[in-house]
Each structure stands twice: as C-alpha cells, then as structure tokens.
Amino acid sequence: MRAAQVKAFGGPEVLATVELPDPVPGPGELLIEVAHADTIFVETQVRTGLFRAYFPVEPPYVPGGGVAGTVTAVGAGVDAGWVGRRVTSFVDGSYAERVTAPVAAPTPVPDGVDLRTAAALVHDGVTAAGLLEHTAVAPGDRVLILGASGGMGTLLIQLARARGARVVAAARGARKSALARELGADAVVDVSERDWVERAREALGRPGPTRAAESATESAAETAAEAAADVVLDGVGGELGLAAFPLTADGGRFSAHGAPSGGFAAVDVTEAERRGVTLFGIGDVQFGAAEARRLTAHVLAEAAAGRLRPVIGAQFPLTEAAAAHAAIEGRELIGKVVLGM
C-alpha cells in the first residue's frame, strides 16, 4: 500500500510517498480502507522535531492520527458485522491507504454524512466539543475564540453558539473574518489590526438585545467591568494568546490549547490565581477511548442533523502530503486540509 512517510525531521520536503506492506488486523482489531485522512497543524510541528516531550516519534514514521473509511476485515474475536461499515477512527499513522485500529476505537458514520466531512471532524470536532464541556460554556456566556477561521475554530463558533453563548471571533484578515461572521459569530475582530484587543473588549462588553434597556442605566465603570470574556479559547498561542489573557473576566476560564505560533501562551499562573481564572491546557483535551467515541458520535450526529459544518479549505491526494503540509504552514487557507486516497 502507499503511505506518506517522514524521512527525517525538517520541512515539508521530508515527506515522501513510499510503499509499505498491507497491515493485517490482529486479535481485537479492524482493518480500515482509508477514504480520507485528517490533518492538524501540530503534525507539521512534530515533523520539524518540535514537542518531542509530547510526541516522541523518530523518523522514519508515518504521520497522522485520524481517518474516515470503510472496515474491510476484522481480526480474531471481533464481530464480523463491522465489515462494510463506514467509520471514523483515531489511529497511529493515518497518512496511508489502509490502517488497523483496536475495535474500541472506531465510531460509525451516520447516514447523510460523507466520509470527507467525517474525516474533518475526527480531531477538531472531538477537541472542540470536549473543550466546551471542560470550560463549561453555558447560555449567556461571552466566549472569545482565537484562531476562529481554522479547522477547530470554525467548529467552536458553531458549537458555542448552539450552547447559547455570545461569540466574539478573532481571525486574521478580511476573508477569514467574513467566514467567522458567516458561521454565526456575534462579533469579529481582526487580529492584524493594532487595536484588536481594544476592539475585542468593546465587542465583549456590547450588550445583547435582551439587555439593551438595562445597560442604558449602568455606570461607565460597571460597563467596563463587564467588557470581558467568561471563556477565552486560545487556539493560537504565543503573543496573541498572551494578549488575550487580560480579556478574561475575573473568575472566568482561559484555555491555552493551541500553539501554531510555535508555543502555548505563557500565562502568569500567579496572576490567574489572583483573579480566580481557571486555566486549561493541551492536557485537558487528551481523551480516553470511551470519551473520544462519545464526543465523536455527538459531533457526527450534529453534522448529520445539519447543525455543524466543518470548513474544508483544501484537499490533497496522499501523494502530495508535502504540499498539504506546506499549505497548512502557509496560513493562507481557511478551515481544514484533508488528504484523499
């Protein structure tokens, strides 16, 4: 079978198409014929040698961790009824035409959801849904989303709005900002503008229609105190994430789960404690098999019902995995990149 393999740590050019033996499902495993493989930004960072403490891989290796496809065979002890079922699954080494997975890993794809859409929800859908649960986003909460035009950010907008939150989306440039508005953000700020933090604070403090009359009688000090986010979801990290931290309300929640900037936001833990801000990090979105399946089933059901739409910015064939990584790193695309077999 064909697979994309990282030959050495480095740029996108280290990804090469290779022929590998077909995998054989062992006891308790399924064989999946891959239709589409998911991609996420961190895979490009791991390819360069970053985050070795979290991802201790050594070249040569097949990258990727999520697929959508069809079960074609099962190993000993597995119900043959799985054969022919369309599934998504977390796997090791998803940039390949065929993969194996433990029988506890796959989630059936409901009718009405195509496999490309399903692949786009494998990682980002699960992480987005899990984040909103962990940060306890509730009706009326003001939620600031950084990286709102990315694969996960676009889902966070939709899922947070479905929970009744007021969403302020932070994106870079007019095209990405327009997408955030289209997906339902109540307000959008462009982080390429120097005063984006002030604009975000203003948007967070702007009352909704149910509070307009009440807010008219509030003092300026009271209004300023309210101009903050109950929840900040930082999918960018670095200086942008750090700049967003003061926008978190006292007693609020701040999640520093993304680092496409090269590092997670270095929030002052002492300051967070002083203000009663609960901090979340990348470790809070690492899910066990049962929880991952539950979250996967939830987002697939939302997609089947037409309430959740992953934004796929581009699809590349497996043989162009290097070009896919270059496109992800270029930051010009909106939404996700998927690989097609």
Secondary structure, DSSP 8 states (H G I E B T S, - for coil): -EEEEE-SSSSGGGEEEEE-------TTEEEEEEEEEE--HHHHHHHHT--TTT----SSB----EEEEEEEEE-TTS-GGGTT-EEEEE-S--SBSEEEEETTS-EE--TT--HHHHHHHTTHHHHHHHHHHHTT--TT-EEEEESTTBHHHHHHHHHHHHTT-EEEEEESSHHHHHHHHHTT-SEEEETTSTTHHHHHHHHHHS--GGGHHHHTTS-HHHHHHH-SEEEEEESS-HHHHHHHGGGEEEEEEEEE---TTSS-----HHHHHHHT-EEEEGGGG---HHHHHHHHHHHHHHHHTTS----EEEEEEGGGHHHHHHHHHH--S-BEEEEE-
